[in-house]
C-alpha cells in the first residue's frame, strides 16, 4: 500500500465532466476552496475535514493526481457563504448569487439526491455547509 492509498479521498463532485473541470482547476491553482453539505458528511458517516489533514485528489478514472492539505474549515449557513470563498472555488463565479445558483443546481441534481437517499432533497438559507480551503502539496 502506498502512502496515497492511506489518504482519504478528496472527491470533487461525481466522476465525469464536472469532476474533470474541478480537478483541472485544483491543479492549475485556480481552485483553493470547496463547499460540501454537512448533511452529506452525516449521511456518509464521515467526519468533517480538519485543518492539517491531507487528502488524495482522484480524477474521474480514480487515479490520484494530487494531494491537498486542508488549511481552513468553517461550518456555516448557506446564506453566510462569502464572496471571497465563492471566487476561491475557482469555477469562474464572480458573485455569490451565481455561485449559489450553480451549487443549488448540483445539490438538487439526481446524483446527489440519490447519494443522500432523498429524491426531494433541497437546500435553503439555513442549510449547513462545510466551507473548506486547501493547498496542493503534491502533484502526481
C-alpha positions in Angstrom: 0.0 0.0 0.0 1.4 3.4 -1.0 1.1 6.5 1.2 -1.6 7.9 -1.2 -3.7 4.8 -0.7 -3.9 5.5 3.0 -5.2 9.1 2.5 -8.9 9.8 2.4 -10.2 10.8 -1.0 -10.8 14.5 -1.8 -13.6 13.7 -4.4 -14.9 16.7 -6.1 -18.4 16.3 -7.5 -19.1 13.0 -9.1 -16.9 11.3 -11.8 -17.4 13.0 -15.2 -17.2 16.3 -16.8 -17.7 18.4 -13.6 -15.0 16.5 -11.6 -12.6 16.8 -14.5 -13.1 20.6 -14.6 -12.7 20.9 -10.8 -9.6 18.7 -10.7 -8.1 20.8 -13.5 -8.8 24.0 -11.5 -7.1 22.5 -8.4 -4.1 21.5 -10.5 -3.9 25.0 -12.1 -4.1 26.7 -8.7 -7.4 28.4 -9.6 -9.4 26.3 -7.1 -8.3 26.7 -3.4 -11.7 26.3 -1.8 -14.7 23.9 -1.9 -18.0 23.6 -0.3 -19.8 20.5 0.8 -23.1 19.8 2.6 -23.0 19.0 6.3 -25.9 16.6 5.6 -23.7 14.6 3.1 -21.0 14.1 5.7 -23.6 13.0 8.2 -25.3 10.7 5.7 -22.0 9.0 4.8 -20.9 8.8 8.5 -17.7 10.8 7.6 -16.0 13.1 10.0 -15.7 16.7 8.9 -12.3 17.6 7.5 -9.7 19.0 9.9 -7.0 21.6 9.4 -3.7 19.9 8.5 -5.4 16.8 7.1 -4.1 15.6 3.8 -6.3 14.0 1.1 -5.8 12.4 -2.2 -7.4 14.1 -5.2 -8.8 11.4 -7.7 -9.7 12.2 -11.3 -12.7 10.7 -12.9 -10.8 7.5 -13.6 -9.9 7.2 -10.0 -6.2 8.0 -10.4 -4.7 10.1 -7.7 -3.5 13.3 -9.4 -2.6 15.4 -6.4 -2.5 15.6 -2.6 -4.1 18.6 -0.8 -3.8 19.8 2.7 -6.8 21.4 4.4 -6.0 24.9 5.6 -9.4 26.1 6.9 -12.7 24.5 7.7 -15.9 26.5 8.5 -19.4 25.2 9.1 -21.9 27.9 8.3 -25.3 28.6 6.9 -25.5 28.6 3.1 -26.7 32.2 3.3 -23.5 33.1 5.1 -21.0 31.9 2.4 -19.0 35.0 1.4 -17.8 36.4 -1.9 -14.1 35.5 -1.3 -14.9 31.9 -0.8 -17.1 31.8 -3.9 -14.3 33.3 -6.0 -11.7 31.0 -4.5 -13.6 27.9 -5.6 -12.1 28.7 -9.0 -15.2 28.0 -11.0 -15.5 31.4 -12.5 -18.3 32.7 -10.3 -17.9 36.5 -9.7 -21.0 36.8 -7.5 -22.4 34.9 -4.5 -25.7 34.6 -6.4 -24.0 32.9 -9.4 -22.0 30.6 -7.1 -25.2 29.7 -5.2 -27.2 29.0 -8.3 -24.6 26.7 -9.7 -24.2 24.8 -6.4 -28.0 24.5 -5.9 -28.2 23.0 -9.4 -25.7 20.4 -8.3 -27.2 19.8 -4.9 -30.7 19.5 -6.3 -29.4 17.1 -9.0 -30.4 13.5 -9.3 -26.9 12.2 -8.5 -26.6 14.0 -5.1 -30.2 13.3 -4.2 -29.6 9.6 -4.9 -26.4 9.6 -2.9 -28.4 11.1 0.0 -31.2 8.7 -0.5 -33.7 11.6 -0.7 -35.2 12.4 -4.1 -36.8 15.6 -2.7 -33.6 17.0 -1.0 -33.4 20.8 -1.2 -31.2 23.4 0.3 -32.2 26.8 1.8 -30.6 29.7 3.6 -30.3 27.7 6.8 -28.7 24.6 5.3 -25.3 24.0 6.9 -22.4 23.8 4.6 -18.7 22.9 5.1 -16.6 25.7 3.6 -13.1 24.4 3.2 -9.8 25.9 2.0 -6.9 23.8 0.9 -3.5 23.9 -0.8 -1.9 21.5 -3.2 1.2 19.9 -1.5 1.9 17.3 -4.3 1.1 16.9 -8.0 1.3 13.5 -9.5 
